Amino acid sequence: GLADNGIGIESVIQRGPSATGEPVTVVVWTHPSPESAVREALKRIDTGPEVLSPTRVLRIEEEVG
């Protein structure tokens, strides 16, 4: 997963019902990480039995300086 690829988590947001047994959306905001590490982590995450649809990545780059 993320930690295995040296990716730190900044925050996690869960959207949707949590007690009904229905699938929920989880948004994970990471610390800056190499794209190759993120892609490798997502390959592993997507194979988990609890993941019902492929993950989606939205890259956010901040200007430094």
C-alpha positions as CSV (number, residue, x, y, z in Angstrom):
1,G,0.0,0.0,0.0
2,L,1.0,3.6,0.5
3,A,3.4,3.1,3.4
4,D,5.2,0.3,1.6
5,N,6.0,2.8,-1.2
6,G,7.2,5.6,1.1
7,I,4.0,7.6,0.7
8,G,2.7,9.6,3.7
9,I,-0.9,10.4,4.2
10,E,-1.9,14.1,4.7
11,S,-5.6,13.4,5.3
12,V,-8.4,11.0,4.6
13,I,-12.1,11.8,3.9
14,Q,-14.8,9.2,3.7
15,R,-17.9,10.1,1.7
16,G,-21.2,8.3,1.9
17,P,-23.0,6.0,4.4
18,S,-20.8,4.0,6.7
19,A,-23.2,1.9,8.7
20,T,-25.5,0.7,5.9
21,G,-23.1,-1.7,4.3
22,E,-23.2,0.3,1.1
23,P,-19.9,1.1,-0.7
24,V,-18.3,4.5,0.3
25,T,-15.9,6.8,-1.4
26,V,-12.6,7.4,0.4
27,V,-10.4,10.4,-0.6
28,V,-6.8,10.2,0.4
29,W,-4.6,13.3,0.2
30,T,-0.9,12.3,0.3
31,H,2.3,14.2,1.0
32,P,4.3,15.0,-2.2
33,S,5.5,11.7,-3.6
34,P,7.0,10.4,-6.9
35,E,4.4,9.4,-9.4
36,S,6.1,6.0,-9.9
37,A,5.6,5.3,-6.1
38,V,2.0,6.3,-6.3
39,R,1.2,4.2,-9.3
40,E,2.9,1.2,-7.7
41,A,0.9,1.6,-4.5
42,L,-2.4,1.9,-6.4
43,K,-1.7,-1.3,-8.3
44,R,-1.5,-3.1,-4.9
45,I,-4.5,-1.2,-3.4
46,D,-6.7,-2.0,-6.4
47,T,-6.2,-5.7,-5.9
48,G,-7.7,-5.7,-2.4
49,P,-11.0,-7.5,-1.9
50,E,-12.5,-4.4,-0.3
51,V,-11.9,-2.2,-3.4
52,L,-15.0,-2.3,-5.6
53,S,-13.8,0.0,-8.4
54,P,-10.4,1.2,-9.6
55,T,-8.8,4.1,-7.8
56,R,-8.5,7.4,-9.5
57,V,-5.6,9.8,-9.2
58,L,-5.8,13.6,-9.4
59,R,-2.3,15.2,-9.3
60,I,-2.1,18.5,-7.6
61,E,1.2,20.3,-8.0
62,E,2.1,23.3,-5.9
63,E,4.5,26.0,-7.0
64,V,7.6,26.0,-4.9
65,G,9.4,29.3,-4.1
